[in-house]
Amino acid sequence: MEFKYSQEINPSFYEAFGLDEGIPLRIHKDRQLEVRGALRAQRDWTKHVCNVDGYKGGLGDPFTFICVTVPECLPERLELVSYANEFAFLYDGISSCIKAEQ
């Protein structure tokens, strides 16, 4: 397979705890698109549902969730995929939002 949108990460840079089974970890080259989508979802959630202070969701350092789980996502879709994924994470934690408002 030809990889257009991702690069392999050196295995000495992370600990796989035996979960990789020899599969190389790849990361999307346009991380900023994922960050933009996730932050937009968080802003929309804060505006329409409740505040998301201290919430990180799929954004990590140095790896972000979508960039390593969908490394060959088309760049023009990466922000949207990130937005949808972040919305799902926020929705999954909606009970903490309801408790905070009570």
Secondary structure, DSSP 8 states (H G I E B T S, - for coil): ---SSEEE--GGGS--TT-STT---EEES-HHHHHHHHHHHHHHHHHHT---TT--TT--SS--HHHHHSTT--HHHHHHHHHHHHHHHHHHTHHHHHHHH-
